[in-house]
């Protein structure tokens, strides 16, 4: 197990780049990023005030992007980065690439590889269209927090697939994002996947029809969700939203399941109830790992 030592870190959020969910942490005052396993691990931490830079991305080669910590561990600007990391980020033009902007050569090479168009559906039936580069075909969907997803077609490059994505959004009023709060609430109230599955199949049929009308070859392929989210995807046992703000104070729990950045967590000494929370809210926060515990939680007796 990759277990970080107790101490202070800037949290970069949850990553699935290693094939399983991990917290990406930048140690303070310096040092390389730590990929810390979270599944079946007890996480204890306290959270500091303010928001801090979460570094940048650079291209390790023509098909692989790697994360780098902010060398200054500087405060964040208007977004997740300081001004220096924002200027040096080689991946920040990716979303505007198909609009013929001035992009770095490394990004152009990355976008020249095959890309996939997918449709993802979440616990409440909310759906979105998205894209993934060939090397990120699996991990891109793993990190989205979807419960059901289908790859719709494969494009020759990133420019072509982004135009298809925009066409589906315009033609079917299909969004390209779903709010994290929406995903989290839906997972906390999940009863079964019947309605979400029916909704997903309906949207897949609509999107397939739209692609066919554009003379695009449709190659439907189901996404295989990671095993780490199995317990979260079924309505088994009692669960509720974690009642404390992860962006402040002290917390401690054991992660028992994970979907995207959302986790199902068990509190110390509480075997009857699991809590749904979003570790993504820790992104940009300074956290101190250690033997911390969550505040006492009062649960309504009507739940039992």
For each residue, the residues with C-beta under 8 A, 3 or more apart:
1: 37 41
2: 22 34 35 36 37
3: 36 37 41
4: 7 9 25 27 34 36 289
5: 289
6: 288 289 290 291
7: 4 27 28 288 289
8: 27 28 286 287 288 289
9: 4 25 26 27 28 34 286 287 288 289
10: 25 26 28 52 53 54 69 70 73 284 285 286
11: 23 24 25 26 282 283 284 285 286 287
12: 15 23 24 25 26 33 54 55 67 69 283
13: 23 24 54 261 279 280 282 283
14: 21 22 23 24 38 143 258 260 261 279 280
15: 12 18 21 22 23 24 35 67 143
16: 19 20 21 22 139 142 143 226
17: 35 67 139
18: 15 22 35
19: 16 139
20: 16 37 39 226 228
21: 14 15 16 38 39 142 226 228 258 261 263
22: 2 14 15 16 18 35 36 37 38
23: 11 12 13 14 15 35 36 38 43 279 282
24: 11 12 13 14 15 33 34 35 36 67
25: 4 9 10 11 12 33 34 36 287
26: 9 10 11 12 31 33 34 54 55 69 70 73
27: 4 7 8 9 30 31 32 34
28: 7 8 9 10 73 286
29: 73
30: 27 71 73
31: 26 27 34 69
32: 27 69
33: 12 24 25 26 55 67 68 69
34: 2 4 9 24 25 26 27 31
35: 2 15 17 18 22 23 24
36: 2 3 4 22 23 24 25 41
37: 1 2 3 20 22 41
38: 14 21 22 23 41 43 255 258 263 279
39: 20 21 228 255 258
40: 254 255 256
41: 1 3 36 37 38 254 255
42: 252 253 254
43: 23 38 251 252 253 254 255 289
44: 250 251 252 289 290 291 292 293
45: 250 251 252 287 288 289 290 292
46: 249 250 251 287 288 290 292
47: 246 247 248 249 250 251 282 285 286 287
48: 285 286 287 288
49: 248
50: 75 286
51: 75 76 80 284 285
52: 10 70 73 74 75 76 284 285 286
53: 10 70 72 73 74 75 76 77 80 81 82 85 284
54: 10 12 13 26 70 76 80 81 283 284
55: 12 26 33 67 68 69 70 81 85
56: 67 68 70 81 85 86 88 89 90 91 92
57: 65 66 67 68 89 90 91 92
58: 65 66 68 88 89 90 91 106
59: 62 64 65 66 90 91 106 107 109 110
60: 64 65 66
61: 64
62: 59 106 109 110 113
63: 110 113 133 134 135
64: 59 60 61 135
65: 57 58 59 60 91 110
66: 57 58 59 60
67: 12 15 17 24 33 55 56 57
68: 33 55 56 57 58
69: 10 12 26 31 32 33 55 73
70: 10 26 52 53 54 55 56 73 74 81 82 84 85
71: 30 84
72: 53 82 84
73: 10 26 28 29 30 52 53 69 70
74: 52 53 70 82 84 85
75: 50 51 52 53 82
76: 51 52 53 54 79 80 81 82 284
77: 53 81 82 83 86
78:
79: 76 86
80: 51 53 54 76 283 284
81: 53 54 55 56 70 76 77 85 86 89
82: 53 70 72 74 75 76 77 85 86
83: 77 86 87
84: 70 71 72 74 87 88
85: 53 55 56 70 74 81 82 88 89
86: 56 77 79 81 82 83 89 92
87: 83 84
88: 56 58 84 85
89: 56 57 58 81 85 86 92
90: 56 57 58 59 104 106 107
91: 56 57 58 59 65 94 107 110
92: 56 57 86 89
93: 96 97 101 102 103 104 107
94: 91 97 107 110 111 158
95:
96: 93 99 101 103
97: 93 94 101 103 107 108 111 158 159 162
98: 158 159 162 163 166
99: 96
100:
101: 93 96 97
102: 93
103: 93 96 97 107 108 111
104: 90 93 107 108
105: 108 109
106: 58 59 62 90 109 110
107: 59 90 91 93 94 97 103 104 110 111
108: 97 103 104 105 111 112
109: 59 62 105 106 112 113
110: 59 62 63 65 91 94 106 107 113 133 158
111: 94 97 103 107 108 115 133 157 158 159
112: 108 109 157 158
113: 62 63 109 110 133 134 135 157 158
114: 133 134 154 155 156 157
115: 111 131 132 133 134 154 155 157 158 160 161
116: 131 132 133 134 137 151 152 153 154 155 161
117: 129 130 131 151 152 153 154 155 161 164 165 168
118: 129 130 131 132 140 141 149 150 151 152 223
119: 127 128 129 130 149 150 152 174 200 203 204 207
120: 127 128 129 130 141 144 146 148 149 223
121: 125 126 127 146 147 148 149 196 197 199 200 203
122: 125 126 127 145 146 147 178 182 183 186 196
123: 147 183 186 187 189 190 193 196
124: 182 185 186 189 196
125: 121 122 195 196 199 200
126: 121 122 178 182 183 186
127: 119 120 121 122 174 175 178 199 200 203
128: 119 120 174 175 176 177 178
129: 117 118 119 120 165 168 169 174 175 176 207
130: 117 118 119 120 140 144 165 176
131: 115 116 117 118 158 161 162 165
132: 115 116 118 136 137 140 141
133: 63 110 111 113 114 115 116 136 137 140 158
134: 63 113 114 115 116 137
135: 63 64 113
136: 132 133 139 140
137: 116 132 133 134 140 141 151
138: 141 142 223 224
139: 16 17 19 136 142 143
140: 118 130 132 133 136 137 143 144
141: 118 120 132 137 138 144 146 149 223
142: 16 21 138 139 225 226 260
143: 14 15 16 139 140 260 261
144: 120 130 140 141 149 260
145: 122 180 183 187 259 260 261 262
146: 120 121 122 141 149 223 225 259 260
147: 121 122 123 193 196 225 229 233 259
148: 120 121 193 196 197 200 223 225
149: 118 119 120 121 141 144 146 200 222 223 225
150: 118 119 200 204 220 221 222 223
151: 116 117 118 137 154 219 220 221 222 223
152: 116 117 118 119 204 207 208 211 218 219 220
153: 116 117 164 211 216 217 218 219
154: 114 115 116 117 151 219
155: 114 115 116 117 158 160 161 164
156: 114 160
157: 111 112 113 114 115 160 161
158: 94 97 98 110 111 112 113 115 131 133 155 161 162
159: 97 98 111 162 163
160: 115 155 156 157 163 164
161: 115 116 117 131 155 157 158 164 165
162: 97 98 131 158 159 165 166
163: 98 159 160 166 167
164: 117 153 155 160 161 167 168 211 214 216
165: 117 129 130 131 161 162 168 169 176
166: 98 162 163 169 170
167: 163 164 170 171 210 214
168: 117 129 164 165 171 172 174 207 210 211
169: 129 165 166 172 173 174 175 176
170: 166 167 173
171: 167 168 210
172: 168 169 203 206 207 210
173: 169 170
174: 119 127 128 129 168 169 203 207
175: 127 128 129 169 178
176: 128 129 130 165 169
177: 128
178: 122 126 127 128 175 182 183
179: 182 183
180: 145 183 184 261 262 278 280 281
181: 184 185 278
182: 122 124 126 178 179 185 186
183: 122 123 126 145 178 179 180 186 187 260 262 278
184: 180 181 187 188 241 262 276 277 278
185: 124 181 182 188 189 241
186: 122 123 124 126 182 183 189 190
187: 123 145 183 184 190 232 259 262 276
188: 184 185 239 240 241 276
189: 123 124 185 186
190: 123 186 187 193 233 235
191: 235
192: 195 235
193: 123 147 148 190 196 197 233
194: 197 198
195: 125 192 198 199
196: 121 122 123 124 125 147 148 193 199 200
197: 121 148 193 194 200 201
198: 194 195 201 202
199: 121 125 127 195 196 202 203
200: 119 121 125 127 148 149 150 196 197 203 204
201: 197 198 204 205
202: 198 199 205 206
203: 119 121 127 172 174 199 200 206 207
204: 119 150 152 200 201 207 208 220
205: 201 202 208 209
206: 172 202 203 209 210
207: 119 129 152 168 172 174 203 204 210 211
208: 152 204 205 211 212 218 220
209: 205 206 212 213
210: 167 168 171 172 206 207 213 214
211: 152 153 164 168 207 208 214 216 217 218
212: 208 209 215 216 218
213: 209 210
214: 164 167 210 211
215: 212
216: 153 164 211 212
217: 153 211
218: 152 153 208 211 212
219: 151 152 153 154
220: 150 151 152 204 208
221: 150 151
222: 149 150 151
223: 118 120 138 141 146 148 149 150 151
224: 138
225: 142 146 147 148 149 229 233 259
226: 16 20 21 142 229
227: 230
228: 20 21 39 257 258 259
229: 147 225 226 232 233 257 258 259
230: 227 233 234 257
231: 234 236 256 257 264
232: 187 229 257 258 259 262 263 264 276
233: 147 190 193 225 229 230 259
234: 230 231
235: 190 191 192
236: 231
237: 273 274
238: 272 273 274 303 304
239: 188 264 273 274 275 276
240: 188 243 273 275 276 299 303
241: 184 185 188 275 276 277
242: 246 265 275 276 277
243: 240 275 297
244: 249 251 294 295 297
245: 248 249
246: 47 242 251 277 278 279 281 282
247: 47 281 282 285
248: 47 49 245
249: 46 47 244 245 295
250: 44 45 46 47 292 293 294 295
251: 43 44 45 46 47 244 246 292 293 294
252: 42 43 44 45 267 268 291 292 293 294
253: 42 43 265 266 267 268 275 277 294
254: 40 41 42 43 265 266 268
255: 38 39 40 41 43 258 263 264 265
256: 40 231 263 264 265 266 274
257: 228 229 230 231 232 263 264
258: 14 21 38 39 228 229 232 255 262 263 264
259: 145 146 147 187 225 228 229 232 233 262 263
260: 14 142 143 144 145 146 183 280
261: 13 14 21 143 145 180 278 279 280
262: 145 180 183 184 187 232 258 259 276 277 278 279 280
263: 21 38 232 255 256 257 258 259 276 277 278 279
264: 231 232 239 255 256 257 258 274 275 276
265: 242 253 254 255 256 274 275 276 277
266: 253 254 256 270 271 274 275
267: 252 253 270 273 275 294 297
268: 252 253 254 293 294
269:
270: 266 267 273 297
271: 266
272: 238 304
273: 237 238 239 240 267 270 299 303
274: 237 238 239 256 264 265 266
275: 239 240 241 242 243 253 264 265 266 267 297
276: 184 187 188 232 239 240 241 242 262 263 264 265
277: 184 241 242 246 253 262 263 265
278: 180 181 183 184 246 261 262 263 281
279: 13 14 23 38 246 261 262 263 282
280: 13 14 180 260 261 262 283
281: 180 246 247 278 285
282: 11 13 23 47 246 247 279 285 287
283: 11 12 13 54 80 280
284: 10 11 51 52 53 54 76 80
285: 10 11 47 48 51 52 247 281 282
286: 8 9 10 11 28 47 48 50 52
287: 8 9 11 25 45 46 47 48 282
288: 6 7 8 9 45 46 48 292
289: 4 5 6 7 8 9 43 44 45
290: 6 44 45 46
291: 6 44 252
292: 44 45 46 250 251 252 288
293: 44 250 251 252 268
294: 244 250 251 252 253 267 268 297
295: 244 249 250
296:
297: 243 244 267 270 275 294
298:
299: 240 273 303 304
300: 303
301: 304
302:
303: 238 240 273 299 300
304: 238 272 299 301
